[in-house]
Amino acid sequence: MKQTDFSVVIEGEPLHIAAYLREAGPELLFLIHGLGCSKDSFHHLWNYHPFDNYSVMAVDLAGFGNSSKSRNFSYTMEAQAQICAEILSEFSEKKLHIVAHSMGGAVALLLPHKVLERTETFVNVEGNLIAEDCDIAGRKIISVPPDIFAKNVLPEVHDLFKRFGHGYTAIDDTSADALYRSARSLTAWSDSKKLLELFLGLTCRKAYFYGEDNAEHPTIASIGNVTKVMIKRSGHFPMNDNPEDFYGTLHQFVTTATMG
């Protein structure tokens, strides 16, 4: 894989979006990270050889990782989805598989219909669907006005994210504007219950992956008979806590029509 930069204009704002890209086959795994994270959230995938014949792309959403951090950008979930759609338009000939973690789940669900209708599989990795999904960090971030957040609360949020472990988040590469505005939009979408409706309404094969530590989270009960996949010995970052089981199960889901 190599880092590739894409140039897009969203909300009238020119942005460069960094991504890790490996072109290797006609099927594309498109990976979307969570709040305060980056494309490195999926770093174990590059050494998981059963996916060697798949094209893979992990993006840094605007404001995160190595992508643009404009003070003029809204950082809403729908604007981030527009960015992803612009990038995916360059790979329209490939079969698309979406893997979206945490906040990335919201971004993925807001992709245009023309993208979602060509999606083969949609894997939601503890992605935001209901109000309770904002309890880890989102509500804490927006509990104060943005100027107070940047001065007084951001250091606490840095400590919170770093407790997840090395390689799990990229909080030091996240702008305060992006973190705050993303959290505000993410919380509003999660509280609206519209994300849950969109997820349940997807017509492609879909699954909800979650860590064993979160087996009692209310989101799991809210998704009814959608395929649920528990990754043992893991929490909110199952792809990092237990990458062998996570990517092994992901490969099985992506490559087979049904899952036992």
QUISUL-V656160 format. One record per backbone hydrogen bond with DSSP energy under -1.0 kcal/mol. NH is the residue of the N-H (numbers start at 1). CO is the residue of the C=O. E is the energy in kcal/mol with one decimal. If there is no record, write none. Layout:
BEGIN
NH|CO|E, NH|CO|E
END
This chain:
BEGIN
2|21|-1.7, 4|19|-3.4, 6|17|-2.7, 8|15|-2.5, 10|13|-2.0, 13|10|-2.1, 15|8|-3.3, 17|6|-3.1, 19|4|-1.9, 20|58|-2.7, 21|2|-2.8, 22|56|-2.6, 28|95|-3.7, 29|55|-2.9, 30|97|-3.2, 31|57|-3.1, 32|99|-2.3, 37|34|-1.8, 41|38|-2.1, 42|39|-1.4, 43|40|-1.8, 45|42|-1.6, 47|44|-1.4, 48|45|-2.1, 49|47|-1.0, 51|48|-1.6, 52|49|-2.5, 54|51|-2.1, 55|27|-2.6, 56|22|-2.4, 57|29|-2.8, 58|20|-2.1, 59|31|-1.6, 60|18|-2.8, 63|68|-2.9, 64|61|-2.2, 67|64|-2.1, 68|16|-2.5, 80|76|-2.1, 81|77|-2.0, 82|78|-1.7, 83|79|-1.7, 84|80|-2.2, 85|81|-2.4, 86|82|-2.3, 87|83|-2.0, 88|84|-2.8, 89|85|-1.5, 90|87|-1.6, 91|88|-2.1, 94|91|-1.8, 95|26|-2.4, 97|28|-2.9, 98|121|-2.5, 99|30|-2.6, 100|123|-2.6, 101|32|-2.7, 102|125|-2.2, 104|101|-2.6, 105|102|-1.9, 107|103|-1.8, 108|104|-2.6, 109|105|-1.8, 110|106|-1.0, 111|108|-1.5, 115|112|-1.3, 116|112|-2.1, 117|113|-2.8, 119|116|-1.1, 120|96|-3.3, 121|96|-1.0, 122|205|-2.1, 123|98|-3.2, 124|207|-2.7, 125|100|-3.3, 126|124|-1.0, 126|209|-1.7, 128|102|-1.6, 133|130|-1.8, 134|131|-1.9, 135|132|-1.4, 139|134|-1.9, 141|137|-2.3, 142|138|-1.7, 143|140|-1.0, 149|145|-2.5, 150|146|-2.2, 151|147|-1.4, 152|148|-3.2, 154|149|-2.8, 157|153|-2.1, 158|154|-2.5, 159|155|-2.0, 160|156|-2.4, 161|157|-2.6, 162|158|-2.3, 163|159|-1.2, 164|161|-1.5, 165|162|-1.1, 168|165|-1.7, 170|36|-2.8, 173|170|-1.9, 174|171|-1.5, 175|63|-1.8, 179|175|-2.4, 180|176|-2.5, 181|177|-2.7, 182|178|-2.1, 183|179|-2.2, 184|180|-2.3, 185|181|-2.1, 186|182|-3.2, 187|183|-2.5, 188|184|-1.8, 189|185|-2.5, 190|186|-2.4, 191|187|-2.7, 192|188|-1.3, 197|193|-1.6, 198|194|-2.5, 199|195|-2.5, 200|196|-2.6, 201|197|-1.6, 202|199|-1.1, 205|120|-1.3, 207|122|-2.0, 208|227|-2.7, 209|124|-2.6, 210|229|-2.4, 212|231|-2.2, 213|234|-2.9, 214|211|-2.0, 215|212|-1.6, 217|214|-1.9, 220|217|-1.5, 222|218|-1.3, 226|223|-1.8, 229|208|-2.7, 231|210|-3.0, 240|237|-1.8, 241|237|-2.9, 242|238|-2.0, 246|242|-2.5, 247|243|-2.8, 248|244|-1.7, 249|245|-2.4, 250|246|-2.5, 251|247|-2.4, 252|248|-1.8, 253|249|-2.3, 254|250|-2.7, 255|251|-2.1
END
